[in-house]
Amino acid sequence: MKNLLFLLLLFSVSVIHSQYKMNYRVAPHNPIPLQYTTDHYLIYHKVKSIRYKNENIDMLFSFDEEGKSTTLDTGFGITKYNYDKNGFLKSVKTDYTNAKYKTNADGYIVEEKYSDGSGSKYHYNEKGLYIQKDDLSTGTIIERYGYDNLDRVTSAIFYDKNTGAISQSSVYSYQDIATHTVISEALTDAYGNNSNNTYYYTKRGELLSTDYKNDVVTYDKKSNPISHYKSTEDVTITFDITYY
């Protein structure tokens, strides 16, 4: 699912009225609040909390009035997010580990280091686009991205950090039509197998569906997701959202 995760996060659109500046070009290391990465849906307005339910999964996300993530309660433990005086992500602590972050002048994460010494480095081009992720210890490239002249991701390549071999690659193309945007993905896995996927978005960037039958997201009047029925997995994700 790496291809879908990064496609949804990196799809470049013009987002209005979001409570925290959303920049898909460098996601997921902007940093952006978890409300945008909870299964990769957009959340608008001053959200205080989101309760996310998916069969046996029941998670509670909490945010401050600036829209930054403060805590995540998974039912098995609490994750806490800490920021510096500029509002840039400083650390993320769970019951099992503590991750520390270094950011650049724009607040983009350039280094992530866990308590066991593992971690990653992140690179951006002159336009601020997220282009590469390296393993902190070895310097081996883990991810690499390409963009078009509209700053939309056109390619994503994932590497095995131990061997350097390509584990998955995707090429993306975009079609804007009157009512929505269609994104096509040509994916090649580590064994050379090819597959094609299609994703449908609103003009504001909300995911409507994939090419699977009855895979549909519904939204409330504030354009926040209410549920997502996935026929291929036969599950329905639901959201309880509170506002400031």
GROMACS elastic network, one bead per residue, 0.5 to 0.9 nm:
[ bonds ]
;  ai    aj funct       b0    kb
    1     4     6  0.53656   500
    1     5     6  0.61896   500
    1     6     6  0.87437   500
    2     5     6  0.51064   500
    2     6     6  0.61791   500
    2     7     6  0.83635   500
    2   158     6  0.86552   500
    2   168     6  0.85620   500
    3     6     6  0.55702   500
    3     7     6  0.59970   500
    3     8     6  0.85827   500
    3   156     6  0.77305   500
    3   168     6  0.81884   500
    3   169     6  0.79939   500
    3   170     6  0.69322   500
    3   185     6  0.86063   500
    3   187     6  0.78480   500
    4     7     6  0.50440   500
    4     8     6  0.60306   500
    4     9     6  0.84307   500
    5     8     6  0.55036   500
    5     9     6  0.62713   500
    5    10     6  0.85793   500
    5    37     6  0.88567   500
    5    39     6  0.79392   500
    5    40     6  0.71115   500
    6    10     6  0.56910   500
    6    11     6  0.81629   500
    6    27     6  0.81604   500
    6    28     6  0.80023   500
    6   156     6  0.81559   500
    7    10     6  0.52327   500
    7    11     6  0.57761   500
    7   153     6  0.77406   500
    7   156     6  0.85712   500
    7   172     6  0.84543   500
    7   183     6  0.89908   500
    7   185     6  0.88246   500
    8    11     6  0.56096   500
    8    24     6  0.86457   500
    8    37     6  0.89846   500
    8    39     6  0.89863   500
    8    40     6  0.60728   500
    8    41     6  0.81592   500
    8   199     6  0.88959   500
    8   207     6  0.79050   500
    9    12     6  0.84513   500
    9    24     6  0.58729   500
    9    25     6  0.82007   500
    9    26     6  0.86784   500
    9    27     6  0.58428   500
    9    28     6  0.65478   500
    9    36     6  0.83600   500
    9    37     6  0.73581   500
    9    40     6  0.63620   500
    9    41     6  0.87952   500
   10    23     6  0.83448   500
   10    25     6  0.54090   500
   10    26     6  0.69804   500
   10    27     6  0.58648   500
   10    28     6  0.77481   500
   10   152     6  0.73611   500
   10   153     6  0.63636   500
   11    24     6  0.59250   500
   11    25     6  0.72184   500
   11   151     6  0.89472   500
   11   152     6  0.60439   500
   11   153     6  0.64925   500
   11   183     6  0.89020   500
   11   205     6  0.78850   500
   12    23     6  0.76961   500
   12    24     6  0.53689   500
   12    25     6  0.60996   500
   12   150     6  0.79868   500
   12   151     6  0.65753   500
   12   153     6  0.73619   500
   12   205     6  0.80777   500
   13    23     6  0.86431   500
   13    24     6  0.74991   500
   13   152     6  0.81718   500
   13   203     6  0.75815   500
   13   204     6  0.65979   500
   13   205     6  0.58719   500
   14    22     6  0.89674   500
   14    23     6  0.89891   500
   14   203     6  0.81160   500
   14   204     6  0.63437   500
   14   205     6  0.75343   500
   15    18     6  0.67703   500
   15    21     6  0.85962   500
   15    22     6  0.70419   500
   15    23     6  0.86344   500
   15   203     6  0.88824   500
   15   204     6  0.56316   500
   15   205     6  0.69712   500
   16    19     6  0.89953   500
   16    44     6  0.85798   500
   16   204     6  0.74403   500
   17    20     6  0.86402   500
   17    21     6  0.89943   500
   17    44     6  0.65249   500
   17    45     6  0.66094   500
   18    21     6  0.65198   500
   18    22     6  0.71323   500
   18    42     6  0.84993   500
   18    43     6  0.71922   500
   18    45     6  0.57302   500
   18    46     6  0.81339   500
   18    67     6  0.89463   500
   19    22     6  0.85927   500
   19    43     6  0.84022   500
   19    44     6  0.61362   500
   19    45     6  0.51688   500
   19    46     6  0.56258   500
   19    47     6  0.78159   500
   19    65     6  0.85581   500
   19    66     6  0.68354   500
   19    67     6  0.57852   500
   20    32     6  0.78283   500
   20    33     6  0.78964   500
   20    44     6  0.86761   500
   20    45     6  0.87730   500
   20    46     6  0.87871   500
   20    66     6  0.65207   500
   20    67     6  0.53849   500
   20    68     6  0.73373   500
   21    32     6  0.80392   500
   22    27     6  0.85973   500
   22    30     6  0.84951   500
   22    32     6  0.69181   500
   22    36     6  0.85009   500
   23    26     6  0.62407   500
   23    27     6  0.65589   500
   23    30     6  0.71992   500
   23    32     6  0.80391   500
   24    28     6  0.76644   500
   24    30     6  0.84639   500
   24   129     6  0.89609   500
   24   152     6  0.86491   500
   25    28     6  0.86826   500
   25    30     6  0.87864   500
   25   128     6  0.78100   500
   25   129     6  0.53302   500
   25   130     6  0.62750   500
   25   147     6  0.88643   500
   25   151     6  0.67906   500
   25   152     6  0.70922   500
   25   153     6  0.75211   500
   26    29     6  0.59808   500
   26    30     6  0.57250   500
   26    31     6  0.84807   500
   26   108     6  0.78486   500
   26   124     6  0.77881   500
   26   128     6  0.71687   500
   26   129     6  0.52998   500
   26   131     6  0.79773   500
   27    30     6  0.54790   500
   27    31     6  0.71102   500
   27    32     6  0.71233   500
   27   129     6  0.89752   500
   27   130     6  0.72902   500
   28    31     6  0.64492   500
   28    32     6  0.67302   500
   28    37     6  0.79199   500
   28   130     6  0.88641   500
   29    32     6  0.69628   500
   29   108     6  0.62096   500
   29   109     6  0.55396   500
   29   110     6  0.82424   500
   29   122     6  0.79636   500
   29   130     6  0.79937   500
   30    33     6  0.89966   500
   30    88     6  0.89948   500
   30    89     6  0.89640   500
   30   106     6  0.86710   500
   30   107     6  0.66902   500
   30   109     6  0.61706   500
   30   130     6  0.88898   500
   31    88     6  0.75157   500
   31    89     6  0.66714   500
   31   107     6  0.72284   500
   31   108     6  0.61468   500
   31   109     6  0.66093   500
   32    35     6  0.82687   500
   32    36     6  0.69597   500
   32    37     6  0.79412   500
   32    68     6  0.74070   500
   32    69     6  0.83039   500
   33    36     6  0.59789   500
   33    37     6  0.72272   500
   33    63     6  0.80183   500
   33    67     6  0.67898   500
   33    68     6  0.50938   500
   33    69     6  0.50067   500
   33    70     6  0.87757   500
   34    38     6  0.58949   500
   34    40     6  0.89114   500
   34    61     6  0.74796   500
   34    62     6  0.89948   500
   34    63     6  0.87866   500
   34    68     6  0.79413   500
   34    69     6  0.59981   500
   34    72     6  0.86789   500
   35    38     6  0.54237   500
   35    39     6  0.88113   500
   35    40     6  0.81465   500
   35    41     6  0.75464   500
   35    42     6  0.72598   500
   35    43     6  0.62343   500
   35    47     6  0.85794   500
   35    49     6  0.86783   500
   35    50     6  0.74120   500
   35    61     6  0.72825   500
   35    62     6  0.87240   500
   35    63     6  0.84417   500
   35    67     6  0.86121   500
   35    68     6  0.87435   500
   35    69     6  0.75800   500
   36    39     6  0.79306   500
   36    40     6  0.57124   500
   36    41     6  0.55594   500
   36    42     6  0.51013   500
   36    43     6  0.60981   500
   37    41     6  0.63838   500
   37    42     6  0.78681   500
   38    41     6  0.62667   500
   38    42     6  0.86145   500
   38    52     6  0.80024   500
   40   207     6  0.83732   500
   41   205     6  0.89014   500
   41   206     6  0.66011   500
   41   207     6  0.67817   500
   41   224     6  0.82766   500
   41   225     6  0.70752   500
   42   205     6  0.75045   500
   42   206     6  0.60195   500
   42   207     6  0.81562   500
   42   223     6  0.82572   500
   42   224     6  0.68095   500
   42   225     6  0.75240   500
   43    46     6  0.89952   500
   43    47     6  0.77403   500
   43   206     6  0.89663   500
   43   222     6  0.88747   500
   43   223     6  0.73714   500
   43   224     6  0.51152   500
   43   225     6  0.71373   500
   44    47     6  0.72745   500
   44   222     6  0.70315   500
   44   223     6  0.67487   500
   44   224     6  0.60711   500
   45    67     6  0.87786   500
   45   222     6  0.76655   500
   45   224     6  0.85870   500
   45   243     6  0.76268   500
   45   244     6  0.87400   500
   46    63     6  0.89552   500
   46    64     6  0.88223   500
   46    65     6  0.66435   500
   46    66     6  0.77658   500
   46    67     6  0.66974   500
   46   242     6  0.86385   500
   46   243     6  0.55163   500
   46   244     6  0.55348   500
   47    50     6  0.75540   500
   47    62     6  0.83638   500
   47    63     6  0.68955   500
   47    64     6  0.82471   500
   47    65     6  0.77162   500
   47    67     6  0.68323   500
   47   241     6  0.69605   500
   47   242     6  0.59336   500
   47   244     6  0.61061   500
   48    61     6  0.84313   500
   48    62     6  0.59368   500
   48    63     6  0.52465   500
   48    64     6  0.66089   500
   48    65     6  0.71742   500
   48    67     6  0.78666   500
   48   241     6  0.75335   500
   48   242     6  0.53796   500
   48   244     6  0.55540   500
   49    60     6  0.69484   500
   49    61     6  0.54193   500
   49    63     6  0.60903   500
   49    64     6  0.89550   500
   49   240     6  0.80337   500
   49   241     6  0.58045   500
   49   242     6  0.52769   500
   49   243     6  0.70038   500
   49   244     6  0.89993   500
   50    59     6  0.80678   500
   50    60     6  0.57528   500
   50    61     6  0.50970   500
   50    62     6  0.66639   500
   50    63     6  0.87321   500
   50   239     6  0.64799   500
   50   240     6  0.55848   500
   50   242     6  0.65783   500
   51    58     6  0.70166   500
   51    59     6  0.56693   500
   51    61     6  0.63347   500
   51    62     6  0.88323   500
   51   238     6  0.81478   500
   51   239     6  0.55817   500
   51   241     6  0.64995   500
   51   242     6  0.88046   500
   52    57     6  0.76724   500
   52    58     6  0.57320   500
   52    59     6  0.51648   500
   52    60     6  0.63429   500
   52    61     6  0.78898   500
   52   237     6  0.72213   500
   52   238     6  0.60465   500
   52   240     6  0.67557   500
   52   241     6  0.87714   500
   53    56     6  0.74221   500
   53    57     6  0.55185   500
   53    59     6  0.65800   500
   53    60     6  0.89191   500
   53   236     6  0.83514   500
   53   237     6  0.56131   500
   53   238     6  0.52953   500
   53   239     6  0.64867   500
   53   240     6  0.85467   500
   54    58     6  0.66219   500
   54    59     6  0.89375   500
   54   235     6  0.70776   500
   54   236     6  0.63937   500
   54   238     6  0.67638   500
   55    58     6  0.78622   500
   55   235     6  0.68975   500
   55   236     6  0.74561   500
   55   237     6  0.75137   500
   57    74     6  0.78529   500
   57    75     6  0.86114   500
   58    73     6  0.86027   500
   58    74     6  0.64833   500
   58    75     6  0.69866   500
   59    72     6  0.70405   500
   59    73     6  0.56502   500
   59    75     6  0.67035   500
   60    71     6  0.81335   500
   60    72     6  0.57461   500
   60    73     6  0.50601   500
   60    74     6  0.65498   500
   60    75     6  0.83416   500
   61    69     6  0.72979   500
   61    70     6  0.78353   500
   61    71     6  0.60481   500
   61    73     6  0.65376   500
   61    74     6  0.86248   500
   62    68     6  0.85316   500
   62    69     6  0.60351   500
   62    70     6  0.56240   500
   62    71     6  0.52778   500
   62    72     6  0.64092   500
   62    73     6  0.84986   500
   63    66     6  0.77246   500
   63    67     6  0.55186   500
   63    68     6  0.53161   500
   63    70     6  0.51037   500
   63    71     6  0.71510   500
   64    67     6  0.53402   500
   64    68     6  0.55962   500
   64    69     6  0.66749   500
   64    70     6  0.64665   500
   64   244     6  0.89889   500
   65    68     6  0.75172   500
   65   244     6  0.70525   500
   67    70     6  0.89800   500
   68    81     6  0.85907   500
   68    87     6  0.84718   500
   69    72     6  0.78893   500
   69    80     6  0.82843   500
   69    81     6  0.63841   500
   69    82     6  0.87410   500
   70    79     6  0.82614   500
   70    80     6  0.58632   500
   70    81     6  0.50272   500
   70    82     6  0.72038   500
   71    78     6  0.67107   500
   71    79     6  0.54093   500
   71    81     6  0.61732   500
   72    77     6  0.82500   500
   72    78     6  0.56699   500
   72    80     6  0.67100   500
   72    81     6  0.86043   500
   73    76     6  0.73518   500
   73    77     6  0.59960   500
   73    79     6  0.65292   500
   74    77     6  0.57725   500
   74    78     6  0.66322   500
   74    79     6  0.82441   500
   75    78     6  0.77648   500
   77    94     6  0.71641   500
   77    95     6  0.62262   500
   78    93     6  0.83195   500
   78    94     6  0.60333   500
   78    95     6  0.67311   500
   79    92     6  0.68885   500
   79    93     6  0.56061   500
   79    95     6  0.72592   500
   80    91     6  0.82140   500
   80    92     6  0.56624   500
   80    93     6  0.52172   500
   80    94     6  0.65398   500
   81    89     6  0.73579   500
   81    90     6  0.77624   500
   81    91     6  0.60523   500
   81    93     6  0.66679   500
   82    87     6  0.87729   500
   82    88     6  0.84748   500
   82    89     6  0.61388   500
   82    90     6  0.54967   500
   82    91     6  0.52110   500
   82    92     6  0.63244   500
   82    93     6  0.83193   500
   83    86     6  0.75447   500
   83    87     6  0.52151   500
   83    88     6  0.51913   500
   83    91     6  0.69293   500
   84    87     6  0.52732   500
   84    88     6  0.54892   500
   84    89     6  0.65280   500
   84    90     6  0.58012   500
   85    88     6  0.74444   500
   86    89     6  0.88879   500
   86   107     6  0.82009   500
   87    90     6  0.86151   500
   87   107     6  0.80551   500
   88   102     6  0.89754   500
   88   103     6  0.71651   500
   88   106     6  0.86323   500
   88   107     6  0.52719   500
   88   108     6  0.79196   500
   88   109     6  0.85668   500
   89    92     6  0.80650   500
   89   100     6  0.85579   500
   89   101     6  0.66364   500
   89   102     6  0.80604   500
   89   103     6  0.76187   500
   89   107     6  0.75689   500
   89   108     6  0.86821   500
   89   109     6  0.77997   500
   90    99     6  0.85097   500
   90   100     6  0.59357   500
   90   101     6  0.51198   500
   90   102     6  0.69524   500
   90   103     6  0.81465   500
   91    98     6  0.70294   500
   91    99     6  0.54305   500
   91   101     6  0.57930   500
   91   112     6  0.89426   500
   92    97     6  0.84339   500
   92    98     6  0.58516   500
   92    99     6  0.51509   500
   92   100     6  0.66328   500
   92   101     6  0.83702   500
   93    96     6  0.78786   500
   93    97     6  0.60798   500
   93    99     6  0.62556   500
   93   100     6  0.85918   500
   94    97     6  0.53881   500
   94    98     6  0.62219   500
   94    99     6  0.86382   500
   95    98     6  0.82928   500
   97   114     6  0.68284   500
   97   115     6  0.59853   500
   97   116     6  0.79362   500
   98   113     6  0.84042   500
   98   114     6  0.57547   500
   98   115     6  0.54361   500
   98   116     6  0.87433   500
   99   112     6  0.66137   500
   99   113     6  0.54458   500
   99   115     6  0.62766   500
   99   119     6  0.84267   500
  100   111     6  0.81415   500
  100   112     6  0.58583   500
  100   113     6  0.53216   500
  100   114     6  0.64090   500
  100   115     6  0.81264   500
  101   109     6  0.65420   500
  101   110     6  0.75293   500
  101   111     6  0.55847   500
  101   113     6  0.65134   500
  101   114     6  0.89890   500
  102   107     6  0.86777   500
  102   108     6  0.83576   500
  102   109     6  0.58194   500
  102   110     6  0.56837   500
  102   111     6  0.50459   500
  102   112     6  0.67302   500
  102   113     6  0.87514   500
  103   106     6  0.75268   500
  103   107     6  0.51466   500
  103   108     6  0.51622   500
  103   110     6  0.52310   500
  103   111     6  0.69720   500
  104   107     6  0.52658   500
  104   108     6  0.55389   500
  104   109     6  0.65930   500
  104   110     6  0.65188   500
  105   108     6  0.75039   500
  106   109     6  0.89109   500
  106   128     6  0.89452   500
  107   110     6  0.88744   500
  108   122     6  0.87630   500
  108   124     6  0.89474   500
  108   128     6  0.87761   500
  109   112     6  0.72905   500
  109   121     6  0.82178   500
  109   122     6  0.67317   500
  109   123     6  0.88063   500
  110   120     6  0.82544   500
  110   121     6  0.55122   500
  110   123     6  0.65646   500
  110   124     6  0.86425   500
  111   119     6  0.74841   500
  111   120     6  0.58194   500
  111   122     6  0.61659   500
  111   136     6  0.79133   500
  112   118     6  0.84059   500
  112   119     6  0.51995   500
  112   120     6  0.51988   500
  112   121     6  0.64020   500
  112   122     6  0.83362   500
  112   136     6  0.80507   500
  113   116     6  0.81894   500
  113   117     6  0.62207   500
  113   118     6  0.58576   500
  113   120     6  0.66402   500
  113   121     6  0.87169   500
  113   136     6  0.77124   500
  114   117     6  0.53845   500
  114   118     6  0.54280   500
  114   119     6  0.57719   500
  115   118     6  0.74110   500
  116   119     6  0.87207   500
  117   136     6  0.85944   500
  117   137     6  0.80734   500
  118   135     6  0.80098   500
  118   136     6  0.65509   500
  118   137     6  0.67177   500
  119   134     6  0.87297   500
  119   135     6  0.63396   500
  119   136     6  0.50468   500
  119   137     6  0.73054   500
  120   133     6  0.66108   500
  120   134     6  0.55372   500
  120   137     6  0.79377   500
  120   139     6  0.85613   500
  120   142     6  0.88543   500
  121   132     6  0.82895   500
  121   133     6  0.56324   500
  121   134     6  0.50886   500
  121   135     6  0.64093   500
  121   136     6  0.57172   500
  121   139     6  0.82305   500
  122   130     6  0.73728   500
  122   131     6  0.78668   500
  122   132     6  0.58836   500
  122   134     6  0.65176   500
  123   128     6  0.88851   500
  123   129     6  0.83460   500
  123   130     6  0.60088   500
  123   131     6  0.58179   500
  123   132     6  0.50592   500
  123   133     6  0.63079   500
  123   134     6  0.82887   500
  124   127     6  0.75893   500
  124   128     6  0.52589   500
  124   129     6  0.50691   500
  124   131     6  0.52787   500
  124   132     6  0.69655   500
  125   128     6  0.52978   500
  125   129     6  0.54248   500
  125   130     6  0.68131   500
  125   131     6  0.65777   500
  126   129     6  0.73977   500
  127   151     6  0.88711   500
  128   131     6  0.88230   500
  129   145     6  0.89551   500
  129   147     6  0.83101   500
  129   151     6  0.76384   500
  130   133     6  0.84344   500
  130   144     6  0.85192   500
  130   145     6  0.72484   500
  130   146     6  0.89461   500
  131   143     6  0.79335   500
  131   144     6  0.54533   500
  131   146     6  0.66761   500
  131   147     6  0.86532   500
  132   141     6  0.72030   500
  132   142     6  0.75287   500
  132   143     6  0.54413   500
  132   145     6  0.63680   500
  133   140     6  0.85974   500
  133   141     6  0.60007   500
  133   142     6  0.54562   500
  133   143     6  0.50326   500
  133   144     6  0.66046   500
  134   137     6  0.86981   500
  134   138     6  0.80127   500
  134   139     6  0.53541   500
  134   140     6  0.53632   500
  134   142     6  0.52724   500
  134   143     6  0.71424   500
  134   161     6  0.84782   500
  135   138     6  0.56766   500
  135   140     6  0.52918   500
  135   141     6  0.64178   500
  135   142     6  0.64946   500
  135   161     6  0.70016   500
  136   139     6  0.57058   500
  136   140     6  0.80041   500
  137   140     6  0.81941   500
  138   141     6  0.88389   500
  138   161     6  0.84032   500
  138   162     6  0.89687   500
  139   142     6  0.88970   500
  139   161     6  0.89601   500
  140   159     6  0.86317   500
  140   160     6  0.87366   500
  140   161     6  0.58744   500
  140   162     6  0.78967   500
  140   163     6  0.88731   500
  140   164     6  0.69098   500
  141   144     6  0.74824   500
  141   158     6  0.83875   500
  141   159     6  0.66767   500
  141   160     6  0.83795   500
  141   161     6  0.67965   500
  141   164     6  0.72068   500
  142   157     6  0.82355   500
  142   158     6  0.57468   500
  142   160     6  0.65941   500
  142   161     6  0.57657   500
  142   164     6  0.78919   500
  143   156     6  0.72174   500
  143   157     6  0.56447   500
  143   159     6  0.61749   500
  144   155     6  0.80784   500
  144   156     6  0.58660   500
  144   157     6  0.52481   500
  144   158     6  0.67228   500
  144   159     6  0.85400   500
  145   153     6  0.68088   500
  145   154     6  0.75115   500
  145   155     6  0.54914   500
  145   157     6  0.65266   500
  146   151     6  0.88953   500
  146   152     6  0.83401   500
  146   153     6  0.57306   500
  146   154     6  0.54850   500
  146   156     6  0.67259   500
  147   150     6  0.76467   500
  147   151     6  0.53499   500
  147   152     6  0.51988   500
  147   155     6  0.69359   500
  148   151     6  0.52724   500
  148   152     6  0.54866   500
  148   153     6  0.65565   500
  148   154     6  0.62330   500
  149   152     6  0.74269   500
  150   153     6  0.88708   500
  151   154     6  0.88113   500
  152   172     6  0.89642   500
  152   174     6  0.87500   500
  153   156     6  0.75597   500
  153   171     6  0.86205   500
  153   172     6  0.70256   500
  153   173     6  0.86773   500
  154   170     6  0.81145   500
  154   171     6  0.56035   500
  154   173     6  0.64654   500
  154   174     6  0.88410   500
  155   169     6  0.73743   500
  155   170     6  0.55440   500
  155   172     6  0.60184   500
  156   168     6  0.82274   500
  156   169     6  0.56175   500
  156   170     6  0.52255   500
  156   171     6  0.66950   500
  156   172     6  0.84409   500
  157   166     6  0.69874   500
  157   167     6  0.78377   500
  157   168     6  0.59769   500
  157   170     6  0.65107   500
  157   171     6  0.88823   500
  158   165     6  0.85985   500
  158   166     6  0.58480   500
  158   167     6  0.55967   500
  158   168     6  0.52200   500
  158   169     6  0.61803   500
  159   162     6  0.86336   500
  159   163     6  0.80547   500
  159   164     6  0.55502   500
  159   165     6  0.54764   500
  159   167     6  0.51598   500
  159   168     6  0.71004   500
  159   169     6  0.88249   500
  160   163     6  0.55464   500
  160   164     6  0.50094   500
  160   165     6  0.53837   500
  160   166     6  0.62409   500
  160   167     6  0.59081   500
  161   164     6  0.54820   500
  161   165     6  0.79231   500
  162   165     6  0.82443   500
  163   166     6  0.87778   500
  164   167     6  0.87170   500
  165   190     6  0.83396   500
  166   169     6  0.72477   500
  166   189     6  0.83225   500
  166   190     6  0.63742   500
  167   188     6  0.86416   500
  167   189     6  0.61306   500
  167   191     6  0.81766   500
  168   187     6  0.73657   500
  168   188     6  0.58151   500
  168   190     6  0.54505   500
  168   191     6  0.88354   500
  168   192     6  0.88394   500
  169   186     6  0.83869   500
  169   187     6  0.58235   500
  169   188     6  0.53550   500
  169   189     6  0.65661   500
  169   190     6  0.83285   500
  170   185     6  0.63458   500
  170   186     6  0.55148   500
  170   188     6  0.63342   500
  170   189     6  0.87103   500
  171   184     6  0.82119   500
  171   185     6  0.56539   500
  171   186     6  0.52408   500
  171   187     6  0.66073   500
  171   188     6  0.89145   500
  172   183     6  0.67219   500
  172   184     6  0.56001   500
  172   186     6  0.65872   500
  172   187     6  0.88176   500
  173   182     6  0.83709   500
  173   183     6  0.57521   500
  173   184     6  0.52864   500
  173   185     6  0.67152   500
  173   186     6  0.87547   500
  174   181     6  0.70967   500
  174   182     6  0.58469   500
  174   184     6  0.64857   500
  175   180     6  0.87282   500
  175   181     6  0.57680   500
  175   182     6  0.50986   500
  175   183     6  0.64659   500
  175   184     6  0.82855   500
  176   179     6  0.82427   500
  176   180     6  0.64420   500
  176   182     6  0.64165   500
  176   183     6  0.87891   500
  176   203     6  0.86015   500
  177   180     6  0.56263   500
  177   181     6  0.59724   500
  177   182     6  0.77884   500
  178   181     6  0.82034   500
  178   203     6  0.89654   500
  179   202     6  0.71216   500
  179   203     6  0.72603   500
  180   200     6  0.68762   500
  180   201     6  0.56570   500
  180   203     6  0.54515   500
  180   204     6  0.88860   500
  180   205     6  0.89542   500
  180   208     6  0.89368   500
  181   199     6  0.83028   500
  181   200     6  0.58564   500
  181   201     6  0.51700   500
  181   202     6  0.62427   500
  181   203     6  0.64559   500
  181   205     6  0.84326   500
  182   198     6  0.69373   500
  182   199     6  0.58168   500
  182   201     6  0.65033   500
  183   197     6  0.82939   500
  183   198     6  0.56858   500
  183   199     6  0.51417   500
  183   200     6  0.64805   500
  183   201     6  0.80828   500
  184   196     6  0.72110   500
  184   197     6  0.58771   500
  184   199     6  0.65768   500
  185   195     6  0.82049   500
  185   196     6  0.55367   500
  185   197     6  0.50571   500
  185   198     6  0.62408   500
  185   199     6  0.83057   500
  186   194     6  0.71107   500
  186   195     6  0.60114   500
  186   197     6  0.67077   500
  187   193     6  0.81061   500
  187   194     6  0.55837   500
  187   195     6  0.52595   500
  187   196     6  0.60835   500
  187   197     6  0.78379   500
  188   191     6  0.78633   500
  188   192     6  0.57019   500
  188   193     6  0.54730   500
  188   195     6  0.66142   500
  188   196     6  0.89613   500
  189   192     6  0.53983   500
  189   193     6  0.54641   500
  189   194     6  0.67242   500
  189   195     6  0.85479   500
  190   193     6  0.74212   500
  191   194     6  0.89725   500
  197   210     6  0.76573   500
  197   211     6  0.68001   500
  198   209     6  0.87671   500
  198   210     6  0.57638   500
  198   211     6  0.53242   500
  198   212     6  0.87278   500
  199   207     6  0.75484   500
  199   208     6  0.78194   500
  199   209     6  0.61503   500
  199   211     6  0.63674   500
  200   206     6  0.85965   500
  200   207     6  0.61405   500
  200   208     6  0.54188   500
  200   209     6  0.53883   500
  200   210     6  0.60280   500
  200   211     6  0.79967   500
  201   204     6  0.77402   500
  201   205     6  0.55402   500
  201   206     6  0.53834   500
  201   208     6  0.51593   500
  201   209     6  0.73006   500
  202   205     6  0.51851   500
  202   206     6  0.52538   500
  202   207     6  0.66122   500
  202   208     6  0.66340   500
  203   206     6  0.75506   500
  205   208     6  0.88997   500
  206   217     6  0.86922   500
  206   219     6  0.89844   500
  206   223     6  0.81551   500
  206   224     6  0.88071   500
  206   225     6  0.86610   500
  207   210     6  0.81883   500
  207   216     6  0.85066   500
  207   217     6  0.68917   500
  208   215     6  0.82478   500
  208   216     6  0.58444   500
  208   217     6  0.53196   500
  208   218     6  0.76506   500
  209   212     6  0.75857   500
  209   213     6  0.86763   500
  209   214     6  0.79136   500
  209   215     6  0.53119   500
  209   217     6  0.63025   500
  209   228     6  0.88735   500
  209   230     6  0.89876   500
  210   213     6  0.79113   500
  210   214     6  0.87334   500
  210   215     6  0.61335   500
  210   216     6  0.76234   500
  211   214     6  0.87308   500
  211   215     6  0.75651   500
  212   215     6  0.55891   500
  212   216     6  0.88788   500
  212   230     6  0.81367   500
  212   231     6  0.73797   500
  212   232     6  0.69257   500
  213   216     6  0.83159   500
  213   230     6  0.84427   500
  213   231     6  0.66904   500
  213   232     6  0.78675   500
  214   229     6  0.70540   500
  214   230     6  0.66800   500
  214   231     6  0.57016   500
  214   232     6  0.84771   500
  215   228     6  0.72592   500
  215   229     6  0.55709   500
  215   231     6  0.56553   500
  215   232     6  0.75525   500
  216   227     6  0.84367   500
  216   228     6  0.57552   500
  216   229     6  0.55756   500
  216   230     6  0.68201   500
  216   231     6  0.87039   500
  217   225     6  0.69074   500
  217   226     6  0.76858   500
  217   227     6  0.59078   500
  217   229     6  0.65115   500
  217   230     6  0.86334   500
  218   223     6  0.88205   500
  218   224     6  0.84266   500
  218   225     6  0.58277   500
  218   226     6  0.56783   500
  218   227     6  0.54654   500
  218   228     6  0.62673   500
  218   229     6  0.85159   500
  219   222     6  0.75758   500
  219   223     6  0.52361   500
  219   224     6  0.51865   500
  219   226     6  0.51621   500
  219   227     6  0.72222   500
  220   223     6  0.52715   500
  220   224     6  0.54765   500
  220   225     6  0.63342   500
  220   226     6  0.61660   500
  221   224     6  0.74317   500
  222   225     6  0.88451   500
  223   226     6  0.89759   500
  224   239     6  0.89274   500
  224   241     6  0.83562   500
  225   228     6  0.76509   500
  225   238     6  0.80161   500
  225   239     6  0.67761   500
  225   241     6  0.89617   500
  226   237     6  0.82075   500
  226   238     6  0.57135   500
  226   239     6  0.51976   500
  226   240     6  0.73959   500
  226   241     6  0.84944   500
  227   236     6  0.65741   500
  227   237     6  0.52383   500
  227   239     6  0.62370   500
  228   235     6  0.82267   500
  228   236     6  0.54998   500
  228   237     6  0.50091   500
  228   238     6  0.66333   500
  229   233     6  0.87519   500
  229   234     6  0.74061   500
  229   235     6  0.60094   500
  229   237     6  0.64317   500
  229   238     6  0.87645   500
  230   233     6  0.55680   500
  230   234     6  0.55785   500
  230   235     6  0.54916   500
  230   236     6  0.62070   500
  230   237     6  0.81836   500
  231   235     6  0.67770   500
  231   236     6  0.85022   500
  232   235     6  0.81594   500
  233   236     6  0.87608   500
